[in-house]
Amino acid sequence: MVSILFTVSTAEGGRAAWLEDMVVHPDWRGRKIGGQLLHEAINRVRAAGCTRITLLTDSTNRAAIQFYEQAGFIRSGMIPLRLHL
């Protein structure tokens, strides 16, 4: 399952997207489903005219970090801040 949030980036001067969630059931991992989901998400974001996809993952989730870096994502200098309401 992949959830994409479309938005407008004033920094980019155009449409941008957040990869909000991406989940593969543990029983189905290791079958390249995650790569297929990510590839399709990137294609749809590109087709929507977005200039960037941003995502957040836990700093301790080394497998996810490696997965996204192998797909071409790079670490950002931005620091996430959160306010729970």
GUSETI-928074 format. One record per residue: x, y, z of N, C-alpha, C, O, CB in turn. Coordinates in steps of 0.2 Angstrom, whole numbers, plus 5000, padded with zeros to 4 digits. Glycine has a CB too. Layout:
# residues N
XYZXYZXYZXYZXYZ
...
# end
This chain:
# residues 85
500449945000500050005000500550065000500950065004499550005006
500350114996500650174996500150234996499650234993501150184989
500350285000499950345001500350404999500850415002499650345008
500150444994500450504992500050564993499450564992500650494984
500350614996500050674997500350724992500950744992500150705005
499850754988500050804983500050874987499550894990499650804977
500450924985500450984988500851034983501051014978500850984995
500951094985501251144981501851164986501851184992500851204979
502451164983503051184986503251254984503451274978503651144985
503251304988503451374987504251374985504451414981503351424992
504651334989505351324987505551304980505951324977505651284993
505151254978505251224972504851264966505051254960504951154971
504351304968503951344963503551304959503351314953504451374959
503251244962502751204959502551144963502651144969503151174952
502251104960501951044963502450994966503050994963501451004959
502350974972502750924975502350874978501750874979503250964981
502650814981502250764984502650734990503250744991502150704979
502250714995502550675001502350605000501750584999502250705007
502850565000502650495001502450485008502950475013503250444999
501850475010501650485017501650415020501950405026500850505017
501450355017501550295019501750245014501450255008500850275023
502150195015502250135011502350075015502750075019502850155006
501850025014501849965018501749905014501349905009501349975024
502249855015502149795012502049745018502449745023502749775008
501549705018501449655023502049605024502349585019500749605022
502249595030502849555031502849485027503349465025502849545039
502249455027502249395023502449405015502649355012501549365023
502449465013502549475006503149515004503349524999501949515003
503549525010504149565009504749515006504649455006504449585016
505149545002505749504999505549484992505849444989505849445003
504949504990504749484983504749544978504449534973504049454983
505049594980505149654975504549694975504449734970505349634969
504049684979503349714979503549794981503249834978502849684983
503949804986504049874988504349914982504149964981504549874994
504849884979505149914973504649934968504649984965505749874970
504149884966503649894961503149954963503049994959503249834960
503049954970502550004972502950074972502650124970502349994980
503550074974503950144974503950164967503850224965504550134977
504150124962504250134955503550164952503550224949504450074951
503050134954502350164951502150224955501950274951501850104953
502350234961502250294965502650354961502350404960502350294972
503250344960503650394957503350414950503350474948504450364956
503250364946502950374939502250414940502150464936502750314936
501850404945501250444945501350514948501050564945500750404950
501850524952502050584955502350624949502150684948502550584960
502750594945503050634939502550654934502550704932503550584936
502050604933501550614928501050674930500750714926501150554927
501050684937500650744940500950804939500750854942500450724947
501550804937501950864936502350894942502550954943501550924934
502450844947502850864953503550864952503850834947502650814959
503950904955504650914955505050884960505650874960504850994954
504650854965505050824971504550774974503950794975505350884976
504850724977504550684982504950684988505550674988504450604979
504550694994504950695000504650635005504050625004504850765004
505050605009504750555013505150565020505650585020504750485010
504850535025505150525032505150455033504650415032504750575037
505650435037505750365039506050375046506450415047506050315035
505950325050506250325057507050325056507250285052506050275061
507450355060508150355059508450285061509050275059508450415063
508050245064508350185066508150125061508350065062508050165073
507750145056507450095051507950095046507850115040506750115049
508550055047509050055042508850025036509050035030509650015045
508449975036508249935030507849985025507949985019507749875032
507350025028507050075024507450125021507450145016506450105028
507950155025508450205023508850175017508850205012508850225029
509050115018509450085012509050075006509250085001509750015015
508350055007507950045002507850104998507850104992507250015004
507650155001507550224998508150254995508150284989507250275003
508750244998509350274995509550234989509750264984509950265000
509450164989509550124983509050144977509250134971509450054984
508550174979508050204974508250274971507850304967507350194976
508750304974508950364972508750424977508950484975508650384966
508450414982508250464987508950484991509350434992507750444992
508950544992509550564996509350605003508750625003509950624992
509750595008509650625014509550705014509950735010510150605019
509150735017509050805017509350835023509350795028508250825017
509550895023509750935029509150955033509350985038510150985026
508550945031507950975035507950935041508050875041507350965030
507650965046507550925052506750925053506450975054507850965058
506450865054505750855055505550885062505950865067505550785054
505050915063504750945069504050915069503750915064504851015070
503850905075503150875076502850905082503150915087503150795076
502150915081501750945087501150895087500750895083501551015086
501150855092500550805094500050845097500150885102500750745098
499450845094498850875097498350835101497850855103498450915092
# end
